[in-house]
Amino acid sequence: GRRTQLLKGLPATSTVEENSAAGVSVYTFNVTVSPFASGVGALPTIVNSNPLTEAFDIESKGGLEFRVITTGNPVLDYETMPKSFDLQIFVEDTAGRTDLNILTIQLTDKNEHPVFQGNVAIQTVTIYVLEGMLPGRIYQADAADPENAKLKYSLLPATVPFSITKSGAIFSTKKFDYEKDPHCYFLNITVTDPDGLNSTKTVNINIININDERPYFTTKQRIYRIPEEQSPGTVVANITAKDPDDEDCPSRLFYSIQSSDRHFSINPATGVLQVTGRVDRDALPLRLHPNISLIVGVEDGLSHASEMEITIIIDDVNDNPPECNPSDFRKEVNENTTPGTFLVDLRNYCKDIDVDPSNNQFSFTGLSGFGSNNFALESAVSGRLVMTGTIDLEHPANPAVEVYTLIVRIQDTAHPNYSSKYPFYISFDNIIYIYIRIKPVNEFSPVFRNLSYVFSVSEITKVGSSIGRVHATDKDWPPSVITYSIVAGAGNRDYTNIFWISPTEGDMRILARLDYETTQKHIFTVQASDQEKSTTASVTVNVLEVNDEEPICSPNFFSLQIPVNLAVGTNINGFRIECQDRDSDPRSFRYFISEGNENNHFIFSPSAGSNISHLILASRFDYESGLDRNWIYSLRIHITDDNLVSARDKTTQLIKTGTVTLSIRVIPNPTTATTTTPGFTVVTKRENLYSPSAWYVPFAITAGGLLLLGLLGYLGLLLLTRLRTRRPPPINAPEKKKAKKEGVMTMTKINTVFDGEARDPVTGRMYEFNTRSGARRWKKSNEPIQPMLAMQVMPSATEDCGQGVDRAEAPSKKEPSEKKKELTAATKPAAKPSAGQSETPGPAGLRLQKKKEESQDVGLSSPA
């Protein structure tokens, strides 16, 4: 028909409170009809709802006024149901005009009572506390609030020796004494939400006694009498005992038969003595001795025990009963079978072995068993079993069992040949068991628990992961085996099947990777079938966006060089990194230097909130004091994004990480003078000795000196003789004396003493130095350190020659200071580098080496 404005007040939005009862008015609207219509042809109807629900209906208020009400099926629940429903309301007048509008109903929350969880929610929990146990926690109560509000626990009565914490943990506050304290306590646990709504549950606490007493029998009777051929389970006696430790509470005693016997057994917990095997009075040894003696024991579990002897007398009975072969029957009947249907004739299978006809007559009586009211025997003589009722397995009153066990007694009609002494005995009867299986009939189709299912799945969920489960039930009893399948809508243009459902469990899994950017929602149809009947339901899978892209930064590797004196706060070489992320905002990046940042010299600015960050020098380098030793820094930088993650969930949610590697070389200042006072200096003193391997050197010097002195003495003697003869003036006497002195200087030439050593801060090599002259040389790695002082190795040339190469003595205290100075001055210019001193570590060493070479030239030329 043609559409016109018939619904007044629609479209509109209304609200309704959760848990509203059926019939609550949600919204009222009016209906108008077109001028050519005589009235409403089709009353306002909810033709569709989103999401699909039957929780609302429309009823008339009279005339053309209507209202939307709740149906109570299902009951609205704010915590588990959608928060908004769009109802499409349709109306048509008699002229064929129609109107369709939407009423949006929003569900509002209502504070509900907190609910206990665990065992205490469904029953009164009993807690057992051992006597003498130290105070401590004995139980943990747990409750939940539908609105997730913070709950508070309390305990009543307040006088009991127990307490409860804010988290619901119950503690005992004392050590219990079973003999002095109550044996049982009843505690009321109350949990309250912030609005005062509360729930209360009860906990029963029993104090357990420590057993230290011997139990004793309270049964006085010692002799019992029973007939033979009693069925297994027949109670012979009820043996009782008590334990003084248990007082008024039930005793925890254990009964046993000490002597071996195959006819009887005793219940270890109750002390009931029962028949367990056939007791045949006519067989040996009971034929000769009809009395059976038993030793009954009782113990309390801690080796505290008592014993007593009882006697059981076996009386004879009629032991030729009618017999049936077989003694049990199995029949199968469809449910809802018509009453009166014949099942089995028992007389065809039973007989009495007594020869006398008066003794072989028997009857069928005592039809009993669970569900026996649905069956009957036509007569006691015939033994024909028929149906009398209709069995519907799905009916609520039906016990929902598949097999009924019926018991029929076969009784000998002949009077037993008992004496008048035993008038209370009845004739012996046998038992037939009839098992009737009710065959189910498939009458109902499966029904899904929900008309539609909605699941939310992260887009990074692994292929094969479970995303949810659908469930269907069948009213047939027993429940039919339901098979699940996807019948429509589970694929796309790339994949035939994106989802898979377990045929037996209804568990759904994904077969292909989900992509939020491609498809945000998948809708498909699932079917539940019991092999004969089937039904379908709609499944909606909402794809949730997650942070599945990691930052990509440029450059991801870079090498830098910086001077050692770079100012703090400087952007190093203007370096910066720029990061991009497909699913992250530029302000969501954070920068961390995870490795290689020794002494924290480097930082990134800004450290968070931008996709561009600069490398900054945070602190100066300090190589002089030894704080810094590393000249090359390999920095490993992690860049993380916090996309789609709140501050509260950053520790648990997915955060992607990018990595950048930087290599930074620190360049030393080339103008920096070599320091002679490093952070760690080892000072040693050496003794000026000749090498023992060069023994010929001092020998040659000594022999040469003696020959030279002898020659000079001989020449002086000749000159003095001529002077006395001719008396000429003395010529160059001081020069000859000087030449002699110079010769002595050449003969007393020794090695320079390096009495200290240190490490060069630039190259890291060790060098030696003389503390007086400043002379230096590089130290060989295999040269030992000389421990003696330099002042102890400066003897005169004469002393060196006289003492040899293996002895060095300090100058005598009697020598004048001038002689020491002359000796020291004489040894300095004669110093010469050794074979390992081809290099000199500094300018002072070069100057000293030059002076020594000049001194050597003078010393060599003077004697000539």
C-alpha positions, 0 to 999 in steps of 0.5 A: 500500500501507499505509505503515509504518516499514521504513527504519531510520536514515532520515531522516538527514543525511550528507556526501560530499566533492567529486570523490569517485570512483564507488562511494564509500559515503555512508550505510548504512541497514537495511530491516525488513519487517512481521511478515506479509511474507516479505521485500523486495518492491521494493528501496530505490530513489531515486525523486526528488532535490532538486535533480534528480541522478543522482550517487547510487545504492543498492546492497546490502551483504548481507541487509537492509543497504544503502548509498548510494554515488556514481555518478561521473556527474556528478562532484560539484563543490563550486564549481559544483553545489548544496551539498545534495541531498535523496534520497527513498528508497522501499522495499516489502515482500512484504506491500505495506507501503511506506515513503518517507524522505529522506536529506540529503547535504551536499557538502563542499569539498576543496582543489584544485590551482590552474589556469592560464588563457589560452594557457599553460594549453593549450600551451607559450607561446613569447615572442620578445624582440628582441636589445638590448631594455631589461629590462622585462615580457615576459609576464603569467601568469594562474592561478585557484584553485577556492577563490579562495585567494591564489596565489603565483608562482615561476620556475625555474631561478633562474639565468635572467635573468628574474624573476616578480612576485607577480601573475605578471608575468615581467620580463627583467632584462638586455639580451640579446646574440644572439651571446653569450647563449643563443638560447632559454630554457625557464622553469617557472612554478609557482603555489602555493596557501596549502596547498602545492598547485601547478601548473607550466607552461612558457614558451619564450623565444626571443631574436631576432637583429638582421639585419645580414648579406647572405644567400648561396645554398647550392644549387650546382646551376644546371641542372634538367631536367623533363618537359613537362605536369607538374601544378601543384605539381610541385617543380622544385628546392629553392633554399636559402640562409643568413643569417650572422645566423641561425647555428643557428636557422632563417633568416627569408629570403624567396625570389623570382623576379626575371624574369617567368615564368608557368610557375613560382613559388617559395615565398617562405619555403622556396625550393621552386620549383614548376610553376604553369602548363602547360608545353607542349613542343609550343607556341611558344616552347618548341618552338624553345627548350626552355630557361627561364632564371630569376633567383632572388633571396633577401633577409632583410627588411632590403634585404640580398639576393643573386641567381643564375641557374638554367636549366630544360630541358623534356623532351618526353613523350606528350601525347595522353592519354585525356580525360574530359568532364566530368572531375568527378562529383557524387553524393549517397548516404544515410548507412548505404547498403548495400555494393555499391550502384552509383554511376557508370560512368566509361567512358561519359564518357572517350575517347582522341583517338589514332587508332591503336587501340593508343594509344586504349586506357586503364584506370582505376587509382589510386582514392585520396582521403580515405575511398576505402576505402569505394569501389572500381572493379569492374575497371580496364577497366569503370570502374564505381564501387560502395560497399564499406563503410557510412558512419555519420556519427555513428560515432566512427571516422568522419571526420565529413565530408559530401563525399568527394573521390575521385581516379581516374587514367585511364592510356593503356595504349599504351607511350610512344614514348620512346627508350631514353635515358629509360627512367624515364618512365611513360605520361601519365595524366589525373585524374577527381575524384568528389565523393560527398556523404553525405546525413545522416539524422536519427537522434537527438533533441536533448539539453540540457546540463543536466536543469535550469537555475537562474538568479538575477536582480535584481528591478530588472533592465531589461525585455529584459535577458538572464538566462541561456542554455540549450544543447542538442546533437544527436548527429546529424552534421552537427549539426541546427539546434536551435530553442528555445521556452518550452512551459509556465509562463512567465507569471502572472496578470498577464502571459501571458509573463514570459520570452522565449527566442531560437529560435536561441541559447537566450538568455532575456530578461525581458518584464516587470518582476520583483518580489521582494515578489510572486514570489520564484521562477519555474519554466517549461519550455523545449523544444529541437527539430530540426524532427523530434524534441524534448526539454524541460528545467526552468528556475528563475529566482530573483528577488533582492531589491535596494534599489529604494526611495529614502528619503522625508523630511518635511519636504522643504522648510523655511524657518528664521530664527536669530539671529546670536548663536545658541549652538554646539550648539543644535538650530536651532528644534528642527528635525528630519527624519524619513525612511521607506523601504519596503525599508530599516531605520531604522538604515540612513540617512546624512545629507549636506549637499551644497550651501550649507553655507558655512564648515560652520556646520550639521551633522545629528545623528546623521549616520547610523544613525537615520531621525530627525536634528536640525539643529545649529549647528556653529560661530558666525557671524563677520560682524565680521571678514568671514569670513562674508558670506552672511546666507541659507543654502540647504542641500541635504541628501542622505539615503542608505540602505545597505539590503542593502549590506555595508560592502565593497560600498557603493562598487559596489552600489545606494544610493538617495538622498532630497533635502531643501532648507532655507532658513536666514536669519540675523537680525542683532542689532538692538541692535548699534552701528554699527561705525566700524572695519570689517574693510577701511577706505579713508581719504582726505583732501579739499581744501576747495575751492569748486566751479568751476561756482559762480564767482559765490559767491567773487566775491560774497563778496569784493565784499561783504566789500570794500564792508562793510570800506569802509563800516565804515572810512567810519563809523569815520572819521565817528565819530572826527571827532565824538569829536574834536569832542564827545569823547563816551565810546566806545559799544559799540566792542567790540561793533562790533568783535565784529560785524565779526568775526562778519561775517568769520566769515559770509563765511569759511563753507566746506564741512565736509571729510570726509577718511575713508570706510568701509563700514557692516557692517549695510547694506553702504553706504559713508559718509564721516566727518571724523577731527576732528569725527566728522561723517558722511554717506552717500557718493554712488556717483558722487562721486570720492575727494579725495586731499588732506589736510584741513590743506592746505585751511584758508586765511583768508577773505581768502586765499580771496577773494584767490586765487579758486576754483581755488587752495588754499594751505597756511597759511604757516609764519610764522603763529602757532599762535593764528591757525591755531586761530582759523581752524579754530574759525571754519570749524567752525561755518560747515560746511553739508551739500551737496546730497548730504548730506540724510542723516546716518549716525549720532547724531554727524552729527545733533549736528554738523548741529544745531550748524552750523545754529545757527552759520548763524543767528548768522552771518546775524543778526550783520551785521543 
